[in-house]
Amino acid sequence: MSYPRYPKYKASGVEWLGDVPEGWEVKRLKHNVRLLTGKTDRRDHPVALENIEGWSGRFIPTETAFEGEGVAFDTGDILFGKLRPYLAKAYLAGFSGEAVGDFHVMRPSVSIDGRFAQYQILNREFIAIVDGSTFGSKMPRASWEFVGGMKVTKPPLAEQTAIAEFLDRETAKIDDLVAEQRRLMELLKEKRQAVISHAVPKGLKPHAPMKPSGIEWLGNVPDGWVIGKLGYACKLNGGFAFAAGDFGTDGVAVVKMNNLKRGILDLSEAARIPESSCNESVSLLEGDLVWGMSGSTGETGSLGNFARVQAADLPCQLNQRVGRFKPDSSKLDLDFIEQVIQTPYFYEQIMLLVTGTAQYNVSSEQVQSCIFALPSLSEQTVIVEFLKTETAKFDTLTAEAQRAIDLLQERRTALISAAVTGQIDVRQQPRN
């Protein structure tokens, strides 16, 4: 849908704002909002960065306990994450509480609609400029001097409210569509997992003779399959503990836990070492299957994450706490292992073996002790080919849903940007 322009514009004097509607002012942000610094310990309503959804500003309840003093805020104040990874987190408070962590806490003046101010901060151009100002090496952050000095538009108050109400309505519609696509992706993931979870331990022949596995959670398995420990047919070899001083931004990539992305090896920000520090025993090869042996657990956890090495990834080295599966090729196909490690019955065994509290760990020996059902090599090949075909269908649909989400979110940010800078006139838009 296209929207009209304002009847008349004037030069704003600010490059990224361009021309703005006549009747609008251009002010530094610090003239529209006031920075709050008063400390408190309102433990009944603490808010941390993890409580705020990026780009939408929605509040996400958690059960995390927070410690230390924070900045006091009241209903209507704006909490803006000042660390570079969290600049798109801007929450318009719906209650009084305590901002715990790295926030600029702002209170809009009486001539500013709080929702309009929040949308201004969530403007992608605003965030991009603030991002470019961040300083610090480990955790770059935006200073209040820079953020408060940013020039933004200031329409008449009634117009601010009209723009905010329009954006509330339109972004809610977009968010509903995004939620539908995410539900579809979740359903596709469940169906994909169900296909793998049935085929790997049960095979593809629905009327094949079955036998008791002797293991309650595994149940019956096809007659002729071998029940045993993974180590019977495969080893998991850990990586090498490279010296911390060897790591830099140039040289050969080193595969660490954070480079494993659920089936994809992402070396775009990999730590690197000079060729002279490489260890031949942990040089990875095309097709290698690597697996995370440490870290957090669950849907987005690093423990149990995996990836296949592609030709474009080479050369690369394997870091400690990341393992490489080495099967006995007379018994086990590496492609079949890749399917096994994606099943709940394998992951649940791992969870019974992990050690540690802040970070979970599992050893090669523990992984090799996991029980699984092993078909013949020929049947492994048939199962793998079936799963490749079936999961590819789910992956294609999932990718299409993600593209739809990306387009919707792009539409959302573009709409906010156009509305708060006056590039479109939304004052007369219907409220349905």
LINDA-V567320 format. One record per residue. N is the residue number from 1. RES is the residue in one letter. SS is DSSP state (helix for helix, strand for strand, loop for the rest). PHI is phi in degrees with one decimal (* if undefined). PSI is psi in radians with two decimals (none if undefined). Layout:
# LINDA-V567320
N	RES	SS	PHI	PSI
N	RES	SS	PHI	PSI
This chain:
# LINDA-V567320
1	M	loop	*	2.36
2	S	loop	-98.6	2.64
3	Y	loop	-121.4	2.62
4	P	loop	-72.1	2.82
5	R	loop	-91.9	2.89
6	Y	loop	-69.9	2.69
7	P	loop	-61.4	-0.70
8	K	loop	-138.6	2.54
9	Y	strand	-126.8	2.87
10	K	strand	-140.3	2.77
11	A	strand	-69.4	2.32
12	S	loop	-84.1	-0.40
13	G	loop	79.9	0.06
14	V	loop	-119.9	2.13
15	E	loop	-56.8	-0.82
16	W	loop	-75.8	-0.35
17	L	loop	-84.3	-0.57
18	G	loop	67.0	-2.53
19	D	strand	-78.3	2.50
20	V	strand	-125.6	2.79
21	P	strand	-60.7	2.53
22	E	loop	-60.3	2.46
23	G	loop	95.3	-0.23
24	W	loop	-91.8	2.51
25	E	strand	-96.9	2.81
26	V	strand	-121.9	2.07
27	K	strand	-129.2	2.71
28	R	strand	-70.2	2.53
29	L	helix	-55.0	-0.66
30	K	helix	-66.1	-0.27
31	H	helix	-86.3	-0.25
32	N	helix	-98.8	-0.48
33	V	strand	-134.3	2.77
34	R	strand	-116.5	2.32
35	L	strand	-74.6	2.30
36	L	strand	-101.2	2.41
37	T	loop	-131.9	-0.05
38	G	loop	-63.9	2.29
39	K	strand	-87.0	2.66
40	T	strand	-156.5	3.03
41	D	loop	-134.6	0.93
42	R	loop	-72.4	1.40
43	R	helix	-68.9	-0.21
44	D	helix	-75.6	-0.43
45	H	helix	-138.9	1.09
46	P	strand	-79.1	2.53
47	V	strand	-128.3	2.20
48	A	loop	-116.6	3.02
49	L	helix	-58.2	-0.60
50	E	helix	-68.3	-0.24
51	N	helix	-83.1	-0.10
52	I	strand	-117.6	2.23
53	E	loop	-80.6	2.27
54	G	loop	-63.1	2.45
55	W	loop	72.2	-0.42
56	S	loop	-99.7	-0.49
57	G	loop	77.0	0.19
58	R	loop	-73.6	2.57
59	F	strand	-85.2	2.31
60	I	loop	-116.5	1.91
61	P	loop	-65.3	2.47
62	T	loop	-137.1	2.94
63	E	loop	-105.2	0.22
64	T	loop	-67.2	2.40
65	A	loop	-92.6	2.27
66	F	loop	-110.0	2.51
67	E	loop	-119.8	2.77
68	G	loop	91.0	2.89
69	E	loop	-78.8	2.67
70	G	strand	-135.9	-3.11
71	V	strand	-89.1	2.30
72	A	strand	-72.8	2.44
73	F	strand	-138.4	2.76
74	D	loop	-120.5	2.97
75	T	loop	-53.7	2.30
76	G	loop	95.9	-0.19
77	D	loop	-77.3	2.82
78	I	strand	-116.1	2.22
79	L	strand	-103.9	2.08
80	F	strand	-118.4	2.03
81	G	strand	-65.4	2.14
82	K	loop	-98.5	-0.02
83	L	strand	-84.9	2.52
84	R	helix	-51.6	-0.79
85	P	helix	-67.9	-0.20
86	Y	helix	-123.6	0.36
87	L	loop	-65.0	-0.45
88	A	loop	-85.9	0.25
89	K	loop	-101.1	1.86
90	A	strand	-135.4	1.96
91	Y	strand	-109.2	2.21
92	L	strand	-89.5	1.89
93	A	loop	-62.2	2.30
94	G	loop	-100.0	0.12
95	F	loop	-160.6	2.97
96	S	loop	-88.9	2.54
97	G	strand	-175.6	-2.62
98	E	strand	-132.0	2.16
99	A	strand	-84.7	1.89
100	V	loop	-98.3	2.13
101	G	loop	108.6	-2.65
102	D	loop	-91.6	1.49
103	F	strand	-126.5	2.59
104	H	strand	-97.3	2.06
105	V	strand	-100.4	2.13
106	M	strand	-122.7	2.49
107	R	strand	-115.6	2.02
108	P	strand	-63.5	2.53
109	S	loop	-72.2	2.99
110	V	loop	-67.2	-0.29
111	S	loop	-95.8	0.19
112	I	loop	-124.5	2.25
113	D	loop	-77.3	2.16
114	G	helix	-59.1	-0.69
115	R	helix	-66.2	-0.69
116	F	helix	-62.6	-0.75
117	A	helix	-62.5	-0.69
118	Q	helix	-62.3	-0.78
119	Y	helix	-63.5	-0.63
120	Q	helix	-60.5	-0.73
121	I	helix	-69.1	-0.57
122	L	loop	-83.0	0.09
123	N	loop	-66.2	2.23
124	R	helix	-61.4	-0.60
125	E	helix	-66.7	-0.70
126	F	helix	-59.6	-0.85
127	I	helix	-62.5	-0.71
128	A	helix	-63.1	-0.72
129	I	helix	-68.6	-0.76
130	V	helix	-62.2	-0.70
131	D	helix	-57.5	-0.71
132	G	helix	-68.2	-0.25
133	S	helix	-94.1	-0.16
134	T	loop	-63.0	2.63
135	F	strand	-134.7	2.77
136	G	loop	108.2	2.59
137	S	loop	-92.6	-0.87
138	K	loop	-74.9	-0.86
139	M	loop	-133.1	1.43
140	P	loop	-56.5	2.43
141	R	strand	-137.1	2.81
142	A	loop	-98.9	2.27
143	S	loop	-80.0	2.68
144	W	helix	-67.2	-0.56
145	E	helix	-56.8	-0.72
146	F	helix	-77.6	-0.86
147	V	helix	-60.7	-0.83
148	G	helix	-64.6	-0.44
149	G	helix	-84.5	-0.09
150	M	loop	-65.1	2.35
151	K	strand	-88.0	2.31
152	V	strand	-133.8	2.90
153	T	strand	-77.4	2.69
154	K	strand	-139.7	1.54
155	P	loop	-71.3	2.97
156	P	loop	-56.4	2.61
157	L	helix	-55.1	-0.78
158	A	helix	-61.4	-0.62
159	E	helix	-72.3	-0.65
160	Q	helix	-57.0	-0.79
161	T	helix	-64.3	-0.71
162	A	helix	-63.5	-0.72
163	I	helix	-65.7	-0.77
164	A	helix	-62.3	-0.74
165	E	helix	-64.7	-0.71
166	F	helix	-60.4	-0.82
167	L	helix	-66.7	-0.62
168	D	helix	-57.8	-0.81
169	R	helix	-67.1	-0.85
170	E	helix	-72.4	-0.69
171	T	helix	-69.4	-0.53
172	A	helix	-63.5	-0.70
173	K	helix	-62.9	-0.78
174	I	helix	-64.6	-0.73
175	D	helix	-62.9	-0.63
176	D	helix	-63.5	-0.73
177	L	helix	-66.3	-0.68
178	V	helix	-63.5	-0.73
179	A	helix	-62.0	-0.67
180	E	helix	-62.1	-0.76
181	Q	helix	-66.2	-0.63
182	R	helix	-68.9	-0.65
183	R	helix	-63.5	-0.69
184	L	helix	-62.5	-0.76
185	M	helix	-62.5	-0.67
186	E	helix	-65.5	-0.72
187	L	helix	-64.6	-0.75
188	L	helix	-62.0	-0.70
189	K	helix	-64.6	-0.72
190	E	helix	-63.0	-0.76
191	K	helix	-67.3	-0.69
192	R	helix	-60.4	-0.78
193	Q	helix	-64.8	-0.66
194	A	helix	-63.9	-0.69
195	V	helix	-63.3	-0.80
196	I	helix	-64.9	-0.78
197	S	helix	-66.2	-0.42
198	H	helix	-88.0	-0.77
199	A	helix	-69.1	-0.67
200	V	helix	-66.9	-0.83
201	P	helix	-91.1	-0.21
202	K	helix	-117.9	-0.27
203	G	loop	82.0	-2.99
204	L	loop	-112.8	-0.01
205	K	loop	-99.8	1.80
206	P	loop	-63.6	-0.43
207	H	loop	-110.1	0.31
208	A	loop	-68.3	2.52
209	P	loop	-58.7	2.41
210	M	strand	-117.3	2.79
211	K	strand	-140.0	2.66
212	P	strand	-64.8	2.37
213	S	loop	-78.9	-0.35
214	G	loop	84.5	0.02
215	I	loop	-122.7	2.12
216	E	loop	-56.1	-0.83
217	W	loop	-74.0	-0.32
218	L	loop	-89.5	-0.54
219	G	loop	70.3	-2.61
220	N	strand	-79.5	2.54
221	V	strand	-130.1	2.82
222	P	strand	-58.2	2.45
223	D	loop	-60.9	2.34
224	G	loop	100.9	-0.29
225	W	loop	-77.3	2.59
226	V	strand	-96.9	2.29
227	I	strand	-102.5	2.17
228	G	strand	-171.4	-3.04
229	K	strand	-80.8	2.61
230	L	helix	-57.3	-0.63
231	G	helix	-61.9	-0.30
232	Y	helix	-63.5	-0.54
233	A	loop	-125.1	-0.06
234	C	strand	-158.4	2.53
235	K	strand	-112.6	2.66
236	L	strand	-116.9	1.91
237	N	strand	-98.2	2.17
238	G	strand	-75.3	2.88
239	G	loop	-83.7	-2.87
240	F	strand	-111.6	2.53
241	A	loop	-87.3	1.56
242	F	loop	-70.2	2.61
243	A	loop	-67.1	2.40
244	A	helix	-57.5	-0.59
245	G	helix	-70.8	-0.22
246	D	helix	-79.7	-0.38
247	F	loop	-75.9	2.45
248	G	strand	-158.8	-2.74
249	T	loop	-105.6	-0.08
250	D	loop	-121.6	2.74
251	G	loop	108.1	-2.60
252	V	strand	-89.2	2.33
253	A	strand	-67.5	2.51
254	V	strand	-115.8	2.17
255	V	strand	-79.3	1.99
256	K	loop	-112.2	3.12
257	M	helix	-56.9	-0.73
258	N	helix	-74.3	-0.05
259	N	helix	-91.4	-0.12
260	L	strand	-92.0	2.15
261	K	loop	-126.4	1.05
262	R	loop	50.8	1.11
263	G	strand	98.9	-0.13
264	I	loop	-124.9	2.37
265	L	strand	-97.1	1.99
266	D	loop	-108.5	1.85
267	L	loop	-106.6	0.29
268	S	loop	-61.8	-0.54
269	E	loop	-124.0	0.56
270	A	loop	-69.5	2.54
271	A	loop	-69.8	2.61
272	R	strand	-131.5	2.72
273	I	strand	-130.3	2.72
274	P	loop	-68.4	2.69
275	E	helix	-57.0	-0.57
276	S	helix	-64.7	-0.35
277	S	helix	-96.5	-0.01
278	C	loop	-69.8	2.63
279	N	loop	-119.8	2.05
280	E	helix	-59.0	-0.54
281	S	helix	-68.4	-0.34
282	V	helix	-118.0	0.38
283	S	strand	-74.7	2.16
284	L	loop	-82.6	2.70
285	L	loop	-121.2	2.76
286	E	loop	-58.7	2.32
287	G	loop	93.7	-0.21
288	D	loop	-58.3	2.51
289	L	strand	-106.5	2.01
290	V	strand	-110.1	2.65
291	W	strand	-144.0	2.35
292	G	strand	-77.1	2.22
293	M	loop	-107.0	0.08
294	S	strand	-146.6	2.91
295	G	strand	112.8	-2.83
296	S	loop	-78.3	2.93
297	T	loop	-117.4	3.12
298	G	loop	94.5	-2.95
299	E	loop	-57.2	-0.71
300	T	loop	-109.8	0.22
301	G	loop	-73.7	2.84
302	S	loop	-91.1	-0.45
303	L	loop	-66.6	2.15
304	G	loop	88.6	-0.01
305	N	loop	-69.3	2.70
306	F	strand	-147.9	2.91
307	A	strand	-164.0	2.74
308	R	strand	-104.6	2.43
309	V	loop	-81.9	2.25
310	Q	loop	-103.4	2.85
311	A	helix	-57.8	-0.65
312	A	helix	-67.5	-0.29
313	D	helix	-81.5	-0.30
314	L	loop	-83.7	2.63
315	P	loop	-79.9	2.61
316	C	strand	-153.6	2.76
317	Q	strand	-116.7	2.76
318	L	strand	-101.9	2.13
319	N	strand	-82.8	2.85
320	Q	loop	-60.1	2.67
321	R	loop	70.3	0.15
322	V	strand	-120.4	2.24
323	G	strand	-105.6	2.80
324	R	strand	-124.3	2.16
325	F	strand	-75.0	2.31
326	K	strand	-126.3	1.67
327	P	strand	-81.6	2.73
328	D	loop	-78.0	1.88
329	S	loop	-63.5	-0.25
330	S	loop	-81.7	-0.18
331	K	loop	-122.5	-0.59
332	L	loop	-141.2	2.34
333	D	loop	-91.4	2.34
334	L	helix	-59.8	-0.61
335	D	helix	-63.4	-0.57
336	F	helix	-71.3	-0.65
337	I	helix	-60.1	-0.71
338	E	helix	-57.8	-0.60
339	Q	helix	-76.1	-0.69
340	V	helix	-58.4	-0.80
341	I	loop	-70.5	-0.15
342	Q	loop	-94.6	-0.01
343	T	loop	-88.4	2.57
344	P	helix	-60.5	-0.62
345	Y	helix	-67.3	-0.49
346	F	helix	-74.4	-0.84
347	Y	helix	-63.7	-0.65
348	E	helix	-65.2	-0.60
349	Q	helix	-65.9	-0.72
350	I	helix	-58.7	-0.75
351	M	helix	-64.7	-0.43
352	L	helix	-79.4	-0.25
353	L	helix	-104.7	-0.28
354	V	loop	-65.2	2.66
355	T	strand	-124.5	2.87
356	G	loop	101.1	2.85
357	T	loop	-119.8	-1.10
358	A	loop	-66.0	-0.65
359	Q	loop	-136.2	2.24
360	Y	strand	-80.2	2.57
361	N	strand	-136.7	2.63
362	V	loop	-140.7	2.49
363	S	loop	-92.7	2.89
364	S	helix	-59.9	-0.74
365	E	helix	-63.0	-0.68
366	Q	helix	-65.7	-0.75
367	V	helix	-61.9	-0.73
368	Q	helix	-69.0	-0.27
369	S	loop	-84.4	-0.13
370	C	loop	-64.9	2.42
371	I	strand	-86.2	2.44
372	F	strand	-151.2	2.91
373	A	strand	-101.5	2.21
374	L	strand	-113.4	1.94
375	P	loop	-80.7	3.08
376	S	loop	-66.6	2.83
377	L	helix	-59.3	-0.70
378	S	helix	-65.1	-0.68
379	E	helix	-73.2	-0.59
380	Q	helix	-57.0	-0.77
381	T	helix	-61.8	-0.75
382	V	helix	-63.0	-0.77
383	I	helix	-63.0	-0.78
384	V	helix	-61.9	-0.79
385	E	helix	-63.7	-0.69
386	F	helix	-62.0	-0.80
387	L	helix	-68.3	-0.64
388	K	helix	-60.4	-0.75
389	T	helix	-66.9	-0.80
390	E	helix	-71.2	-0.77
391	T	helix	-69.0	-0.50
392	A	helix	-61.9	-0.63
393	K	helix	-63.7	-0.81
394	F	helix	-64.7	-0.70
395	D	helix	-65.1	-0.65
396	T	helix	-65.2	-0.78
397	L	helix	-65.8	-0.66
398	T	helix	-65.0	-0.73
399	A	helix	-63.5	-0.66
400	E	helix	-65.3	-0.71
401	A	helix	-65.2	-0.68
402	Q	helix	-66.6	-0.66
403	R	helix	-63.0	-0.69
404	A	helix	-62.6	-0.72
405	I	helix	-63.0	-0.77
406	D	helix	-60.1	-0.74
407	L	helix	-66.2	-0.70
408	L	helix	-65.2	-0.75
409	Q	helix	-68.3	-0.61
410	E	helix	-64.5	-0.71
411	R	helix	-62.3	-0.70
412	R	helix	-62.1	-0.88
413	T	helix	-67.0	-0.63
414	A	helix	-66.4	-0.66
415	L	helix	-66.4	-0.76
416	I	helix	-61.2	-0.83
417	S	helix	-58.9	-0.82
418	A	helix	-66.0	-0.66
419	A	helix	-72.8	-0.78
420	V	helix	-77.7	-0.28
421	T	loop	-101.5	0.02
422	G	loop	79.1	0.31
423	Q	loop	-76.1	-0.30
424	I	loop	-131.6	2.65
425	D	loop	-105.4	1.91
426	V	loop	-110.9	0.20
427	R	loop	-63.0	-0.57
428	Q	loop	-104.1	0.25
429	Q	loop	-69.6	2.42
430	P	loop	-62.7	2.68
431	R	loop	-96.6	0.17
432	N	loop	-75.5	none
